[in-house]
């Protein structure tokens, strides 16, 4: 079996079209980073991922940040986590404060914990 892997997805399809015009998508391999990105996207977005992504893109283009936040909140706990991360990364002061909490702060006490399975 002959498989192809290239750096970019569009290049992948373009080059392999001449070799295997009818089976290029079946025989295409993706790089590990791209696979991880696709998995993370599917995990975060869940069902109707394309529809939600379109809604978010539309809201971003229109500058409706409140709507983007609402769409993320609808994603449940992961959506809330996304909003927390965006909030922390929204200012250098919050990033610095969070970093101090994680490295050597109160949260660092959790670094040495071990989880035991019963």
N, C-alpha and C positions, 0 to 999 in steps of 0.2 A: 504494500500500500504506500502511495506517495502522499506526503503531507507537506504543507507549506506554512512557514511562520515568518512574518515580517514585522517591522517596528510599528507601522501605523496600519489601522484597519483599512483605510481607503487604498493604500499601497498594496495591502494584502489582496484585496479583490482585483485590483488592476493588473498586477503581475500574474496572478494565478488564472485570470480569465483566458489568457492565451494558452495556458497549459491544459487546463481542465474546465472548459467553458461551462459544462453542464453540472459539474460537481464541485465548484470552487468553494461554496459555503460549507459543504459537508467535510471537505478535506482541509479546511483552514484551522490552524491552531492559534490560540491567543497567548500572549505572554502572560506570565503569572500576575503581574501588577494589574493588567487589564481584567483578568478573571476575578481578582480580589475586588476591584472596583465594581464590576458588574454584580458580584454577590452582595457587597455592602449596599449598593443601590437598591437591589431587590429586597434586601432585608429591611432597609429603612422605609421604603415606599410601599411594600406589600402589594396588595391587589390594586389594579388600575394605576400602576406606576406612571404610565405614559400620560394618562389624563391629568393626574396630579402634577406632573412635571410641567405640562403645558399651562395649567392654571397658575402655577408658581411663576413661570416665565412671563406670562401675561401680566400678572400683578407686579412683578419686578420692573418690567418695561414701562408700566404705567406709574411707577413710583409708589405703589400702594403697599408700603411695608407692613401696615397693620394687617392687611389681607394675607400676606405671606406668613406672618406669625400665626394667624388663625388656621391656615392650611397645615402648618407644622403641628399645631396643638391637636388637630384632628388625628394625627398619627399616633396618639397615645403617649406612653412613657418615653419612647425614642424621640418623638417630636418635642416633648418638654426638655429632654436632655439637649437636643439641638439648640433650643432657645437659650438654655443656660450657657452653653458654650459660646454662642453668639454674643450674649450679654457680657461674659467675662472678657472675650477677645475684643469687645467694643471700645475699650480704652486701655492705654498702656498702664495706668494706675491699677486697674482691676487685674490685669494680667500679672503685674508684679506682686500684688497682694496674694493672688491665688498661688503663684509660684512659691512664695514664702510659706504658705500654709502647707503645701505639698512637700517641699524640701526642708526638712528640719523643724517643721511646725507641728501642730496637733495631729495632722493627718499622717505624718511620718511614723507615728507609733504603730500604725496598722501595717507598715511594710514588713515587719518581722512575724506577723501572724501566720500560722499554718492552719490549713483546713484539713480536718480529718473526716473521712467518710466512714459512716457506721455500717 
